[in-house]
């Protein structure tokens, strides 16, 4: 049997077991329309800014906003931050299931994004508003409500957006390119969020008088009134936060509009959907490639989060660097510059190998952080290159591996619950972030850290050094174990790509008929061949 006959036999088998949900390609014009152009990749990438833009600002500014601007007690601020993070993680699988069950004339994903973006912008502005209630309890419930509400609404936008990767193109290389655009814009979002909120606060508080930090055990203080800052300074600072949040909310809306109108949600065949989610979930959560990828990313991202979450404190109290904000900008700028480099390496070496190489580049950074004494600020600026490199690797490669896992699952099981895959993947990442932050704060509290002191005990300095060196090293080592057992190497990925291309050709009636006619013509031609012709 020749290769064309084998291809047709495979196609006939696939046609019997995999009902298509897409409209068959009827012409070359429609086939050309399915090419993911640069403007489509740009629009898709631009739509990825809201999550990083808003949550980076929350990570840097929410705690100090709740304590010093909203004047909440530390215990209330801690509960808001911790419960908000875990609530955010818990909502991901719920929203994922709801998205999977959605089916409208406007698509499955984009209706959620269109509704979620404006609501998220409004909730974000209210999160940074001081309501001036008479009691701390009322303020506590205000911020708890809008923090959890914002994260839930943002999930309704961001989760369908991540799943959109599987619906903007059927081709792996186009999806990988779109993911690279997305990660580039997410790094830009990190930078833009810090610039908008930070510069807004500075613009409104530059000429106001603020308190100095407490000296020693905090019994002496230099303040202008019983409150931490003067009433005029408080109003200006509140206004700074609100203007910054409003600008960020505007960027969220622009990003959502761009991706909604700049991309097309294709109704791509996702296999047999007759299987219920109750039957599908055990298959998904026991799927080895998915578990290995989650384990790899979980420990790698925990290492990065431990460094990021304690970076400012490490600079301030271990290395005695006050202008750490500039170092953070250098780190994020380096991450943006490294993204195209790692994308080129990924295309050449494959995703698994690139992930292994990229994670290993954090080792020089950990060595520097472990032994660097105070007074060497220039070394911190230089080492920021390695820190930015680590962020680029963790933002680009694992997310580009998720579509490969979904394709592998489709081939093995005949279903592709992409929203469920992405929702649990995001959930575990958020859990890792929350747990890392919780462990860091708990350990610092145990060794004697006191908020607001100009100086901290030596134990705090040592603990911060451990949190940005030894603990990340431990996490990366475990991550390598999971990566070793991750089964989808470049050979498997290319094989899956070939199988999926055969399935797509099977759904293209024009191409299928052409192949059949070509086969019949070759058979007729072969029957008229003479022995001499055959020899030639």
C-alpha positions in Angstrom: 0.0 0.0 0.0 1.5 3.4 -1.0 1.8 6.4 1.4 -1.3 8.1 -0.1 -3.5 5.1 0.6 -2.2 4.9 4.2 -3.0 8.6 4.7 -6.5 8.1 3.3 -7.0 5.1 5.6 -6.0 7.1 8.7 -8.2 10.0 7.6 -11.2 7.6 7.2 -10.6 6.3 10.7 -10.3 9.8 12.2 -13.5 10.8 10.3 -15.4 8.1 12.1 -14.2 8.9 15.6 -13.7 12.6 15.7 -16.7 14.7 14.7 -15.7 18.2 13.6 -17.1 21.3 15.0 -15.6 23.6 12.4 -16.9 24.5 9.0 -15.0 22.6 6.3 -12.6 24.7 4.3 -14.3 25.4 1.1 -11.8 27.6 -0.8 -8.2 28.8 -0.9 -9.4 32.3 0.1 -10.8 31.0 3.4 -7.6 29.0 4.0 -5.6 32.2 3.5 -7.8 34.0 6.0 -6.8 31.4 8.7 -3.2 32.5 8.6 -2.3 34.2 11.8 -0.8 37.5 10.6 1.5 39.8 12.6 -1.2 42.2 13.4 -3.3 39.3 14.9 -0.3 38.2 17.0 0.2 41.8 18.1 -3.4 42.1 19.1 -3.4 38.8 21.0 -0.2 39.7 22.8 -1.5 43.2 23.7 -4.6 41.5 25.3 -2.3 39.8 27.9 -1.3 43.0 29.6 -4.2 43.4 32.1 -3.3 40.5 34.4 0.4 41.4 34.8 -0.3 45.1 34.8 -2.7 45.0 37.7 -1.3 42.2 39.8 2.3 43.5 39.6 1.0 46.8 41.1 -1.0 44.8 43.8 2.1 42.9 44.7 4.3 46.0 45.2 1.8 48.5 46.6 -1.3 46.9 48.1 0.3 46.1 51.5 1.7 49.5 52.1 -1.5 51.1 50.8 -3.7 49.2 53.3 -1.3 49.9 56.2 -0.4 53.5 55.7 -3.0 55.0 53.4 -6.1 53.1 54.4 -4.8 52.9 58.0 -5.9 49.3 58.5 -4.5 47.2 61.3 -1.7 44.8 60.1 -3.8 41.7 60.9 -6.6 43.0 58.7 -4.2 43.7 55.9 -2.7 40.2 56.2 -6.1 38.5 56.0 -7.1 40.5 53.0 -3.9 39.7 51.0 -3.7 36.0 51.9 -7.4 35.2 51.6 -7.6 37.2 48.3 -4.8 35.2 46.8 -6.3 31.8 47.7 -9.8 33.0 46.7 -8.3 34.0 43.3 -6.8 30.5 42.9 -10.1 28.7 43.9 -12.2 30.6 41.3 -10.0 29.4 38.4 -11.4 25.9 38.0 -15.0 27.2 38.6 -14.7 29.8 35.8 -12.9 27.2 33.6 -15.9 24.8 33.9 -18.3 27.6 33.1 -16.3 28.7 30.1 -16.2 25.1 28.8 -20.0 24.9 29.0 -20.4 28.3 27.2 -21.6 28.2 23.5 -22.8 31.4 21.9 -22.9 32.8 18.4 -20.1 35.2 19.3 -17.9 32.3 20.4 -17.1 30.5 23.7 -14.3 32.7 25.1 -14.7 36.3 23.8 -18.1 36.9 25.5 -16.5 36.3 28.9 -13.6 38.7 28.0 -16.0 41.4 26.8 -18.0 41.4 30.0 -15.0 40.9 32.4 -12.7 43.7 31.2 -14.9 46.8 32.0 -16.1 45.2 35.3 -12.5 44.5 36.3 -11.5 48.1 35.6 -14.3 49.4 37.8 -13.5 47.0 40.7 -9.8 47.9 40.4 -10.5 51.6 40.9 -12.7 50.9 43.9 -9.9 48.7 45.4 -7.6 51.7 45.6 -10.3 54.1 47.0 -10.3 55.0 50.7 -14.0 54.9 51.9 -13.2 56.7 55.2 -15.5 54.4 57.3 -15.6 55.1 61.1 -14.4 51.6 62.0 -11.6 49.3 60.8 -14.1 46.4 60.4 -16.1 48.2 57.8 -12.9 49.1 55.9 -11.7 45.5 56.2 -14.8 44.2 54.5 -14.7 46.9 51.8 -11.2 45.9 50.7 -11.8 42.2 51.2 -14.9 42.5 49.0 -13.3 44.5 46.2 -10.0 42.6 46.3 -11.7 39.2 45.9 -14.3 40.7 43.5 -11.6 42.1 41.3 -9.6 38.9 41.2 -12.7 36.9 40.3 -13.8 39.3 37.5 -10.2 39.4 36.2 -10.2 35.6 36.1 -13.3 35.8 33.9 -11.2 37.8 31.5 -7.8 36.3 31.8 -8.7 32.6 31.8 -10.6 32.7 28.5 -7.8 34.9 27.2 -5.2 32.2 27.9 -7.5 29.5 26.5 -7.8 31.7 23.3 -4.3 30.5 22.4 -5.8 27.2 21.2 -8.5 29.0 19.2 -6.6 31.6 17.2 -4.8 29.1 15.1 -4.5 25.3 14.5 -0.8 25.5 13.8 1.7 25.0 16.6 4.3 27.4 15.3 1.7 30.2 15.0 0.5 29.5 18.6 4.1 29.6 19.9 4.7 32.9 18.1 1.5 34.4 19.6 2.6 33.2 23.0 5.9 35.0 22.6 4.0 38.2 21.7 1.9 37.7 24.8 4.9 37.2 27.1 6.6 40.3 25.7 3.5 42.4 26.4 3.2 40.9 29.9 6.7 42.1 30.7 5.8 45.5 29.3 2.8 45.4 31.6 5.0 44.8 34.6 7.0 47.9 33.7 4.1 50.0 32.7 2.1 49.2 35.9 5.1 50.2 38.1 5.6 53.4 36.2 2.0 54.5 36.2 1.2 53.8 39.8 4.6 54.8 41.2 4.9 58.0 39.2 1.3 58.9 40.0 1.9 58.6 43.8 5.2 60.5 43.5 3.5 63.3 41.5 0.9 63.9 44.2 3.1 63.4 47.2 6.3 65.0 46.1 5.7 68.3 48.0 4.0 66.8 51.1 5.6 66.0 54.4 5.8 62.3 55.4 7.0 60.6 58.5 10.5 59.1 59.0 10.8 55.5 59.9 10.9 54.4 63.5 14.2 54.2 65.3 15.3 51.1 67.3 12.4 49.3 68.8 9.9 51.9 67.6 9.5 53.9 70.9 10.9 57.1 69.2 9.3 58.5 66.1 9.4 61.6 64.0 5.8 62.3 62.9 3.9 65.5 62.2 0.7 64.4 64.0 -0.9 61.3 65.6 -1.6 59.9 62.2 1.3 58.6 60.1 1.1 61.4 57.7 -0.6 64.8 57.7 -4.2 65.1 56.5 -3.1 67.0 53.4 -0.5 64.4 52.6 -3.1 61.6 53.2 -5.5 63.2 50.7 -2.8 63.7 48.1 -1.6 60.1 48.5 -5.1 58.8 48.2 -5.6 60.9 45.0 -2.3 59.5 43.7 -3.4 55.9 44.1 -6.8 56.7 42.5 -5.3 58.4 39.5 -2.8 55.6 39.0 -5.6 53.0 39.3 -7.7 54.9 36.8 -4.9 55.0 34.3 -4.2 51.3 34.7 -8.0 50.6 34.3 -7.9 52.5 31.0 -5.0 50.4 29.8 -7.0 47.3 30.7 -9.9 48.4 28.6 -7.7 49.3 25.6 -6.0 45.9 25.8 -9.3 44.1 25.9 -10.7 46.0 22.9 -7.6 45.3 20.9 -7.7 41.5 21.4 -11.4 41.3 20.9 -11.4 43.1 17.6 -7.9 42.2 16.5 -8.2 38.4 16.6 -10.7 35.7 15.4 -11.9 32.9 17.7 -11.9 29.9 15.4 -14.3 27.1 16.1 -11.5 24.5 15.9 -12.3 20.8 16.3 -11.7 19.9 19.9 -12.7 16.2 19.7 -15.7 14.4 21.1 -17.5 16.6 23.7 -20.1 13.9 24.6 -17.9 12.9 27.6 -19.1 14.7 30.7 -16.7 16.9 32.8 -17.1 14.5 35.7 -15.5 11.8 33.5 -13.0 14.2 31.9 -11.5 15.6 35.1 -10.0 12.4 36.3 -8.4 11.9 32.9 -7.0 15.4 32.9 -5.7 15.3 36.5 -4.1 11.9 35.9 -2.5 12.8 32.6 1.2 12.4 33.1 2.5 15.2 30.7 0.1 17.6 32.4 1.2 16.6 36.0 4.9 16.8 35.1 4.5 20.2 33.5 2.5 21.5 36.5 5.2 20.1 38.9 8.0 21.7 36.8 6.4 25.1 36.6 5.1 25.0 40.2 8.6 24.7 41.7 10.3 26.9 39.1 7.8 29.7 39.6 8.0 29.3 43.4 11.7 29.9 43.2 11.2 33.1 41.2 8.4 34.3 43.4 10.6 33.8 46.5 13.2 36.0 45.0 10.7 38.6 43.7 8.6 38.7 46.9 11.6 39.3 49.1 13.8 41.3 46.7 13.0 44.8 48.1 13.5 43.7 51.7 16.7 41.9 50.7 18.1 45.0 49.1 17.0 47.3 51.9 18.0 45.3 55.0 20.7 42.9 53.8 22.5 45.0 51.2 21.5 48.4 52.6 20.3 49.6 49.2 17.5 52.2 49.5 16.9 52.9 45.7 15.9 49.3 44.9 13.1 50.6 42.7 15.6 51.4 40.0 17.0 47.9 40.2 13.5 46.5 39.8 13.1 48.5 36.6 16.5 47.1 35.3 15.3 43.6 36.1 12.0 44.0 34.2 13.7 45.7 31.2 16.2 42.8 31.0 13.3 40.3 31.0 11.8 42.1 28.1 15.0 42.1 26.1 15.6 38.4 26.8 12.3 37.2 25.5 13.1 37.2 21.8 16.4 35.5 22.5 14.8 32.6 24.3 12.1 32.4 21.7 14.8 31.9 19.1 16.5 29.2 21.2 13.2 27.5 21.8 12.6 27.2 18.0 16.1 25.7 17.5 16.4 23.4 20.5 12.9 22.5 21.5 10.9 23.6 24.5 12.0 20.9 27.0 15.7 21.4 26.3 15.3 25.2 26.4 13.5 25.1 29.7 16.4 23.0 31.2 19.0 25.4 29.9 17.1 28.5 30.9 16.5 27.4 34.5 20.2 26.7 34.9 21.1 30.3 34.2 19.6 31.3 37.6 22.5 29.5 39.4 25.0 32.4 38.9 22.3 34.8 40.3 21.9 32.7 43.4 25.6 32.5 44.0 25.9 36.3 43.8 23.0 36.8 46.1 24.4 34.3 48.6 27.8 35.9 49.1 27.4 39.6 48.1 28.2 41.9 51.0 26.7 45.4 51.4 28.3 48.3 49.5 28.4 46.7 46.1 25.4 48.3 44.5 26.9 48.1 41.0 27.0 44.3 41.3 23.3 44.2 42.0 22.7 46.3 38.9 24.8 43.9 36.8 23.3 40.8 38.3 19.8 42.2 37.4 20.5 40.8 34.0 20.4 37.3 35.3 17.3 38.1 37.3 15.5 39.4 34.2 16.7 36.4 32.3 15.0 34.1 34.9 11.7 36.0 34.6 11.8 35.8 30.8 12.3 32.0 30.9 9.5 31.4 33.4 7.1 33.6 31.5 7.7 32.3 28.0 8.5 28.6 28.0 6.1 26.9 30.4 3.1 28.7 28.9 4.1 27.7 25.4 4.2 24.0 26.6 0.6 24.0 27.7 -0.8 23.8 24.1 1.5 20.8 23.5 0.0 19.0 26.4 -3.5 19.8 25.3 -2.7 18.5 21.7 -1.2 15.3 23.2 -4.3 14.8 25.3 -6.6 15.3 22.3 -4.7 12.6 20.4 -4.7 10.2 23.3 -8.3 10.7 24.5 -10.2 12.4 21.7 -11.2 15.5 23.9 -9.5 18.8 24.4 -10.9 20.7 27.4 -8.5 23.6 27.0 -10.3 25.9 29.5 -10.0 23.2 32.2 -6.3 22.6 31.5 -5.5 26.3 31.7 -7.7 26.9 34.8 -6.0 24.3 36.9 -2.6 25.3 35.6 -3.3 29.0 36.6 -4.8 27.8 39.9 -1.7 25.9 41.0 0.5 28.8 40.0 -1.5 31.2 42.2 -1.5 28.7 45.1 2.3 28.6 44.8 2.5 32.4 44.9 0.3 32.6 48.0 2.1 29.8 49.8 5.5 31.4 49.0 4.3 34.8 50.3 2.9 33.2 53.4 6.0 31.2 54.3 8.2 34.3 53.7 6.2 36.5 56.0 5.8 33.8 58.7 9.5 33.1 58.8 10.4 36.8 58.9 8.0 37.3 61.8 9.5 34.4 63.7 13.1 35.8 63.4 12.1 39.3 64.7 11.1 41.4 61.7 9.3 44.6 62.8 7.4 46.7 60.3 8.6 50.3 60.0 12.0 50.0 61.8 15.0 51.6 60.2 17.2 48.7 61.2 16.3 45.0 61.5 18.0 42.3 63.6 20.9 40.3 62.0 18.7 37.3 61.9 16.3 39.1 59.6 19.2 39.9 57.2 20.4 36.3 57.2 16.9 34.9 56.7 16.3 37.2 53.7 19.5 35.9 52.2 18.3 32.4 52.6 14.9 33.2 51.1 16.5 34.6 47.9 19.2 31.9 47.6 18.9 28.5 49.3 15.1 28.2 49.1 15.0 29.0 45.4 17.8 26.5 44.8 15.9 23.8 46.6 12.7 24.5 44.5 14.6 24.6 41.2 16.3 21.2 42.0 12.8 19.6 42.5 11.6 21.2 39.4 14.3 19.6 37.4 13.1 16.2 38.6 9.6 16.8 37.2 11.1 18.2 33.9 13.2 15.1 33.5 10.1 12.9 33.5 8.1 15.3 31.2 7.5 13.0 28.2 6.8 15.5 25.4 10.2 16.2 23.9 10.8 17.7 20.5 10.4 14.4 18.7 7.0 13.7 20.3 5.9 17.2 19.6 6.7 17.0 15.9 4.9 13.6 15.7 1.8 15.1 17.3 2.0 18.0 14.9 2.0 15.6 12.0 -1.0 13.7 13.3 -3.0 16.9 13.9 -2.1 18.1 10.4 -3.6 14.8 9.0 -6.7 15.4 11.0 -7.1 18.9 9.7 -6.6 17.7 6.1 -9.3 15.1 6.8 -11.7 18.0 7.6 -10.8 19.9 4.5 -13.2 18.4 1.9 -11.5 20.2 -1.0 -8.1 18.7 -0.2 -9.5 15.3 0.6 -11.3 15.1 -2.8 -8.1 16.3 -4.5 -6.1 13.5 -2.9 -8.7 10.9 -3.9 -8.7 12.2 -7.5 -4.9 12.2 -7.6 -4.9 8.6 -6.3 -7.4 7.5 -9.0 -5.4 9.2 -11.7 -2.2 7.5 -10.6 -3.9 4.1 -10.7 -5.2 4.7 -14.2 -1.8 6.0 -15.4 -0.1 3.0 -13.8 -2.3 0.5 -15.7 -1.1 1.9 -19.0 2.6 1.7 -18.2 4.8 -0.6 -20.2 7.7 -2.5 -18.7 10.2 -0.1 -20.4 8.3 2.9 -19.1 8.3 1.5 -15.6 12.1 0.9 -15.8 12.6 4.5 -16.8 
